[in-house]
Amino acid sequence: MNIQTKYLGEITIDPKKIVTFANGLPGFKNEKQFILLPIPEAAPESFQTLQSIQTPELAFVVTNPYQIYHDYEFRLDQPTIDQLAITSEQDLFILTIVTLTSPFEQSTINLKAPIIINVKTKRGKQYILNDDTYPTKAPLVNKDTKQSGGD
């Protein structure tokens, strides 16, 4: 299947890798199908784009928050577990949306609303945490780890 993308132009994707967001994403309720794509020149797992299948201009830069915030944790509510058909922690892939700015050191990630993906069923949801434990604009470069990405 071919799609137009924001950063890579027209590409061929495997339809089996499409992630379905039954309720869309907050602010984009009609956008229900996305695919994770690598970003050229980025380390393979550091940054990806969550590209809309329907709208070429809609792509979010995302990253694995655990590479930056090793102690990041939260509990999913039962309706979300049921909606995504999660049966074990191994089903989960967690991402956060990145807001890139210049200089890069001032870029942020949204720890308050992680993107939850069931890797087996390819169902996804942006899960908004109901407390103030984590901010919507956490530094992308975690000063506690001395460098982005870690150990």
Residue frames relative to the residue before (quaternion, step in Angstrom):
aa qw qx qy qz dx dy dz
M 1.0000 0.0000 0.0000 0.0000 0.00 0.00 0.00
N 0.2396 -0.7738 0.5721 0.1285 3.60 -0.90 0.92
I 0.0057 -0.7748 0.6321 0.0020 3.56 -1.11 0.78
Q 0.4196 -0.6387 0.5746 0.2931 3.52 -1.33 0.38
T 0.1230 -0.8035 0.5801 0.0520 3.59 -0.96 0.87
K 0.6270 -0.5576 0.4022 0.3663 3.54 -1.28 0.42
Y 0.8211 0.2831 -0.1090 0.4835 3.58 0.85 -0.97
L 0.7770 0.3681 -0.1733 0.4804 3.60 1.11 -0.59
G 0.4913 -0.6424 0.4496 0.3791 3.61 1.25 -0.01
E 0.7382 -0.3420 0.2812 0.5090 3.56 -1.09 -0.69
I 0.0312 0.7922 -0.6073 0.0516 3.55 -0.90 0.99
T 0.4181 -0.6511 0.5662 0.2842 3.52 -1.35 0.28
I 0.0700 -0.8003 0.5953 0.0179 3.56 -0.88 0.98
D 0.4706 -0.6224 0.5422 0.3118 3.52 -1.34 0.35
P 0.4225 -0.7311 0.4695 0.2579 3.63 -0.48 1.11
K 0.5919 0.5828 -0.3648 0.4206 3.62 1.17 -0.48
K 0.6763 0.4916 -0.2895 0.4660 3.61 1.23 -0.35
I 0.4517 0.6804 -0.4572 0.3521 3.59 1.28 0.05
V 0.2420 -0.7481 0.6055 0.1225 3.55 -0.97 0.99
T 0.2194 -0.7890 0.5658 0.0957 3.56 -0.84 1.04
F 0.1578 -0.7455 0.6449 0.0579 3.52 -0.91 1.07
A 0.3624 -0.7869 0.4529 0.2105 3.60 -0.09 1.30
N 0.7765 0.2946 -0.1559 0.5348 3.59 1.01 -0.79
G 0.5352 -0.6024 0.4104 0.4268 3.59 1.23 0.22
L 0.5255 -0.5715 0.4923 0.3934 3.55 -1.24 -0.47
P 0.6274 -0.5245 0.3846 0.4282 3.63 -1.09 0.51
G 0.7958 0.2262 -0.2057 0.5227 3.55 -0.75 1.10
F 0.7610 0.2360 -0.1301 0.5901 3.59 1.29 -0.27
K 0.0203 0.8724 -0.4878 0.0258 3.58 0.82 1.02
N 0.6864 0.4735 -0.2919 0.4685 3.60 1.15 -0.50
E 0.5973 0.5368 -0.3567 0.4773 3.58 1.30 -0.11
K 0.0168 0.8627 -0.5007 0.0697 3.56 -0.12 1.28
Q 0.7629 0.3016 -0.1865 0.5406 3.60 1.18 -0.31
F 0.0189 0.7870 -0.6114 0.0805 3.51 -0.88 1.12
I 0.1562 -0.7481 0.6313 0.1320 3.52 -1.33 0.28
L 0.3930 -0.6910 0.5546 0.2459 3.54 -1.12 0.72
L 0.0361 -0.8039 0.5929 -0.0299 3.54 -0.81 1.08
P 0.5000 -0.6375 0.4807 0.3353 3.59 -1.08 0.61
I 0.3520 -0.6811 0.5902 0.2528 3.53 -1.28 0.41
P 0.4535 -0.6827 0.4874 0.3010 3.60 -0.69 0.99
E 0.8194 0.2236 -0.2197 0.4799 3.54 -1.13 0.80
A 0.6063 0.5128 -0.3870 0.4687 3.64 1.17 0.04
A 0.5897 -0.5318 0.4493 0.4093 3.56 -1.17 0.50
P 0.6554 -0.5897 0.2898 0.3725 3.60 -0.86 0.93
E 0.8134 0.2385 -0.1372 0.5126 3.61 0.81 -0.82
S 0.4747 0.6902 -0.4490 0.3110 3.61 1.18 -0.02
F 0.8048 -0.0268 0.0660 0.5893 3.58 0.75 -1.04
Q 0.0278 -0.7565 0.6533 0.0110 3.51 -1.21 0.71
T 0.3378 -0.6786 0.5780 0.3022 3.53 -1.29 -0.05
L 0.2689 -0.6902 0.6480 0.1772 3.50 -1.20 0.74
Q 0.0848 -0.8529 0.5140 -0.0350 3.51 0.01 1.42
S 0.4292 -0.6743 0.5421 0.2595 3.57 -0.94 0.94
I 0.4335 -0.6749 0.5353 0.2648 3.55 -1.05 0.80
Q 0.7170 0.4865 -0.2291 0.4436 3.56 1.04 -0.89
T 0.8106 0.2162 -0.0663 0.5402 3.59 0.92 -0.95
P 0.3731 -0.7751 0.4594 0.2215 3.62 -0.24 1.21
E 0.6826 0.5071 -0.2970 0.4344 3.61 1.00 -0.77
L 0.6692 0.5079 -0.2990 0.4525 3.61 1.21 -0.31
A 0.2843 0.7184 -0.5838 0.2494 3.52 -0.41 1.30
F 0.2079 -0.7755 0.5885 0.0951 3.55 -0.91 0.98
V 0.3593 -0.6681 0.5971 0.2607 3.56 -1.05 0.76
V 0.0248 -0.8095 0.5851 -0.0409 3.56 -0.82 1.05
T 0.0693 -0.7807 0.6190 0.0511 3.53 -1.29 0.39
N 0.5401 -0.5749 0.5043 0.3513 3.52 -1.34 0.30
P 0.3653 -0.7746 0.4638 0.2267 3.64 -0.38 1.15
Y 0.6103 0.5910 -0.3480 0.3963 3.59 1.13 -0.58
Q 0.5676 0.5741 -0.3868 0.4457 3.58 1.23 -0.28
I 0.7382 0.3747 -0.2013 0.5236 3.58 1.21 -0.52
Y 0.7817 0.1755 -0.0632 0.5951 3.56 0.94 -0.98
H 0.2342 -0.8387 0.4784 0.1136 3.56 0.15 1.32
D 0.7401 0.4015 -0.2278 0.4890 3.61 1.10 -0.60
Y 0.3209 0.7539 -0.5052 0.2709 3.60 1.25 0.36
E 0.2114 0.7759 -0.5756 0.1484 3.58 -0.79 0.99
F 0.0686 0.7571 -0.6464 0.0657 3.51 -1.26 0.63
R 0.3869 -0.6982 0.5518 0.2416 3.55 -1.31 0.31
L 0.3594 -0.7058 0.5699 0.2189 3.53 -1.04 0.84
D 0.4275 -0.6751 0.5256 0.2919 3.57 -1.06 0.67
Q 0.6717 -0.5361 0.3407 0.3813 3.56 -1.24 0.51
P 0.6300 0.5247 -0.3706 0.4363 3.68 0.91 -0.66
T 0.6501 0.4986 -0.3211 0.4750 3.62 1.03 -0.72
I 0.6174 0.5336 -0.3377 0.4692 3.59 1.00 -0.80
D 0.6781 0.4825 -0.2837 0.4763 3.58 0.94 -0.91
Q 0.6572 0.5299 -0.3123 0.4357 3.59 0.88 -0.96
L 0.7543 0.3711 -0.2035 0.5019 3.58 0.96 -0.86
A 0.3768 -0.7534 0.4587 0.2827 3.60 1.32 -0.01
I 0.2317 0.7843 -0.5324 0.2185 3.57 0.94 0.95
T 0.1006 -0.8098 0.5769 0.0372 3.57 -0.80 1.04
S 0.7959 0.0232 -0.0292 0.6043 3.61 1.24 -0.32
E 0.6611 -0.5019 0.3721 0.4153 3.57 -1.27 0.30
Q 0.5976 0.5842 -0.3555 0.4186 3.58 1.13 -0.57
D 0.5767 0.5847 -0.3718 0.4328 3.59 1.23 -0.33
L 0.6831 0.5667 -0.2625 0.3786 3.56 1.16 -0.71
F 0.0040 -0.7160 0.6976 0.0259 3.49 -1.27 0.70
I 0.1399 -0.8126 0.5652 0.0265 3.57 -0.62 1.18
L 0.0098 -0.7821 0.6227 -0.0240 3.55 -0.98 0.94
T 0.1772 -0.7474 0.6229 0.1482 3.53 -1.29 0.32
I 0.4769 -0.6594 0.5032 0.2908 3.53 -1.15 0.70
V 0.2762 -0.7618 0.5746 0.1149 3.53 -0.98 1.00
T 0.1519 -0.7301 0.6564 0.1143 3.54 -1.12 0.76
L 0.1915 -0.8071 0.5529 0.0788 3.56 -0.34 1.28
T 0.0012 0.7866 -0.6168 0.0290 3.53 -0.98 0.91
S 0.3496 -0.6925 0.5785 0.2522 3.50 -1.32 0.15
P 0.4681 -0.2479 -0.8335 0.1569 1.53 -1.50 1.99
F 0.6928 -0.5128 0.3362 0.3796 3.54 -1.24 0.64
E 0.6248 0.5793 -0.3342 0.4030 3.59 1.00 -0.80
Q 0.6815 0.4602 -0.2898 0.4896 3.61 1.21 -0.32
S 0.4069 0.7004 -0.4775 0.3404 3.60 1.27 0.19
T 0.2001 -0.7970 0.5640 0.0816 3.57 -1.17 0.61
I 0.2192 -0.7244 0.6274 0.1834 3.53 -1.39 0.19
N 0.4303 -0.7043 0.5133 0.2351 3.54 -1.16 0.70
L 0.1187 -0.8197 0.5595 0.0310 3.57 -0.14 1.31
K 0.5914 0.5933 -0.3583 0.4121 3.61 1.23 -0.35
A 0.8008 0.1839 -0.0864 0.5634 3.61 1.12 -0.55
P 0.0415 -0.8316 0.5538 0.0009 3.60 0.40 1.20
I 0.3895 -0.6652 0.5794 0.2649 3.52 -1.29 0.42
I 0.1697 -0.7870 0.5913 0.0467 3.53 -0.72 1.17
I 0.0096 -0.7929 0.6090 -0.0186 3.58 -0.82 1.01
N 0.2813 -0.6996 0.6293 0.1880 3.54 -1.01 0.89
V 0.3474 -0.7852 0.4777 0.1858 3.58 -0.39 1.24
K 0.6443 0.5238 -0.3277 0.4507 3.60 1.15 -0.48
T 0.7846 0.3294 -0.1655 0.4985 3.58 0.83 -1.01
K 0.3205 -0.7634 0.4868 0.2785 3.60 1.30 -0.37
R 0.4223 0.6462 -0.5042 0.3871 3.55 1.02 0.89
G 0.0558 -0.8206 0.5688 0.0066 3.56 -1.01 0.79
K 0.0205 -0.7727 0.6343 0.0088 3.51 -1.35 0.37
Q 0.3117 -0.6736 0.6207 0.2525 3.54 -1.13 0.62
Y 0.1844 -0.8196 0.5414 0.0325 3.52 -0.50 1.30
I 0.1905 -0.7986 0.5639 0.0895 3.57 -0.51 1.18
L 0.3764 -0.7410 0.5172 0.2044 3.55 -0.64 1.19
N 0.3942 -0.7605 0.4808 0.1875 3.57 -0.94 0.93
D 0.6976 0.3939 -0.2974 0.5193 3.60 1.14 0.39
D 0.5380 -0.6437 0.4490 0.3075 3.55 -1.30 0.06
T 0.2419 0.7971 -0.5184 0.1932 3.59 1.14 0.56
Y 0.8067 0.1605 -0.0537 0.5662 3.57 0.94 -0.91
P 0.4220 -0.7211 0.4933 0.2420 3.59 -1.05 0.75
T 0.5466 -0.5819 0.4823 0.3606 3.54 -1.33 0.24
K 0.7740 0.2503 -0.1384 0.5649 3.59 1.23 -0.40
A 0.0706 0.7942 -0.5928 0.1135 3.55 0.39 1.27
P 0.5695 -0.6035 0.4173 0.3706 3.61 -0.98 0.71
L 0.4671 -0.6710 0.5033 0.2797 3.57 -0.96 0.88
V 0.7085 0.3262 -0.2173 0.5868 3.55 1.12 -0.67
N 0.2246 -0.7990 0.5490 0.0986 3.55 -0.29 1.31
K 0.3808 -0.7541 0.4908 0.2130 3.57 -0.51 1.15
D 0.5935 0.5781 -0.3649 0.4248 3.60 1.18 -0.45
T 0.7304 0.3848 -0.2423 0.5097 3.59 1.12 -0.53
K 0.4387 -0.7407 0.3994 0.3154 3.56 1.39 -0.02
Q 0.7911 0.0291 -0.0459 0.6093 3.58 1.19 -0.29
S 0.5694 -0.5782 0.4527 0.3696 3.53 -1.16 0.59
G 0.8026 0.2907 -0.2112 0.4762 3.53 -0.88 0.90
G 0.8302 -0.5254 0.0895 0.1634 3.44 1.07 0.12
D 0.8512 -0.1759 0.1130 0.4814 3.50 -0.98 -0.77
